[in-house]
Amino acid sequence: MADATIKILTNADLTAILPVLGSTVTQLADRYELTLPLGTDAGEADLIALVEMSIAASGNQAIDLDALTDIHGNAVDLAKLKAMVIYHDEDSEASAVTLTGDLLDTVFGSTFSMSLPVGDHLSFSRRSAGVTVSASSDAVTVTNNDAGEIATVKLLIFGTSA
């Protein structure tokens, strides 16, 4: 079986107009790639789950990592979280969603709250040890900030069964 892979590509152009020198363009191009070989040890993952949701206007949805299914619909017993991508779909009608929850508090080390505009994503990894999924660190809540539109959000979750 092939390795589970998350690839995130970042490209940016910075244009500065200097009166004396004219216009200059500095290109920044970085490629960030995370590869998780199949397994349950440090730096590995053996479970993948995809959560797709539509959230009503001004509504919210909590995702419990203790109650996931894999991409084939089978129950996932996630012991450790290795990586996650939360994507506010570019086709979403809502302008932004807010991310909160005890899992994010555990990952980022404080009370976490982040607004995610349409088309943006939050991704993180804890490849080596992972984040232990427990009753006190197993939920991500996505709140639709728009009072009149539906939000479309996807979560891609990589972890281990042990």
Residue pairs with C-beta under 8 A, 6 or more apart in sequence:
1 38
3 35
3 36
3 37
3 38
4 35
4 36
4 37
4 38
4 45
4 48
4 158
5 33
5 34
5 35
5 36
6 33
6 34
6 36
6 83
6 85
6 123
6 125
6 156
6 158
7 31
7 32
7 33
7 34
8 32
8 33
8 34
8 85
8 123
9 31
9 32
10 29
10 30
10 31
10 32
11 27
11 28
11 29
11 30
12 27
12 28
12 29
13 25
13 26
13 27
13 28
14 25
14 26
14 27
14 28
15 23
15 24
15 25
16 23
16 24
16 26
17 23
18 24
34 83
34 125
34 127
36 43
36 44
36 45
36 82
36 83
36 127
36 158
37 43
37 44
37 45
38 44
38 45
38 46
39 45
39 46
39 160
40 46
40 79
40 160
40 161
40 162
42 127
42 128
42 129
43 127
43 128
44 82
44 160
45 82
45 83
45 158
45 159
45 160
46 160
46 161
47 70
47 76
47 78
47 157
47 158
47 159
47 160
47 161
48 70
48 71
48 156
48 157
48 158
49 68
49 69
49 70
49 71
49 76
49 78
49 155
49 156
49 157
49 159
50 71
50 154
50 155
50 156
50 157
51 63
51 68
51 154
51 155
51 157
52 152
52 153
52 154
53 61
53 63
53 142
53 152
53 153
53 154
54 150
54 151
54 152
55 61
55 94
55 97
55 142
55 143
55 144
55 150
55 151
55 152
55 153
56 144
56 150
57 94
57 144
57 146
57 147
57 148
57 149
57 150
58 144
58 146
58 147
59 143
59 144
60 141
60 142
60 143
60 144
61 141
61 142
62 101
62 139
62 140
62 141
63 101
63 139
63 140
63 141
63 142
63 155
64 138
64 139
65 78
65 81
65 103
65 133
65 138
65 139
65 140
65 157
65 159
66 78
66 133
66 135
66 138
68 75
68 76
68 78
68 157
69 75
69 76
70 76
76 159
76 161
77 161
78 133
78 157
78 159
78 160
78 161
79 132
79 133
79 159
79 160
79 161
79 162
80 129
80 130
80 131
80 132
80 133
80 159
80 160
80 162
81 103
81 107
81 126
81 130
81 131
81 133
81 157
81 158
81 159
82 125
82 126
82 127
82 130
82 158
82 159
82 160
83 123
83 124
83 125
83 126
83 127
83 157
83 158
83 159
84 123
84 124
84 125
84 140
84 155
84 156
84 157
84 158
85 121
85 122
85 123
85 154
85 155
85 156
86 99
86 116
86 121
86 122
86 123
86 140
86 142
86 153
86 154
86 155
87 120
87 121
87 153
87 154
87 155
87 156
88 94
88 96
88 97
88 116
88 117
88 118
88 119
88 120
88 121
88 151
88 152
88 153
89 118
89 119
89 152
89 153
89 154
90 118
90 119
91 152
92 118
92 149
92 150
92 151
92 152
92 153
93 146
93 149
93 150
93 151
93 152
94 118
94 144
94 145
94 146
94 149
94 150
94 151
94 152
95 117
95 118
95 145
95 146
95 149
96 115
96 116
96 117
96 118
96 145
96 146
97 115
97 116
97 142
97 143
97 144
97 145
97 151
97 153
98 113
98 114
98 115
98 116
98 142
98 143
98 145
99 112
99 113
99 114
99 115
99 116
99 122
99 140
99 141
99 142
100 112
100 113
100 140
100 141
100 143
101 112
101 139
101 140
101 141
102 136
102 137
102 138
102 139
103 131
103 133
103 137
103 138
103 139
103 140
104 112
104 114
104 140
105 111
105 112
105 137
106 131
106 136
106 137
107 124
107 126
107 131
114 122
115 145
116 122
125 158
130 159
130 160
131 137
133 159
140 155
142 151
142 153
144 150
144 151
145 151
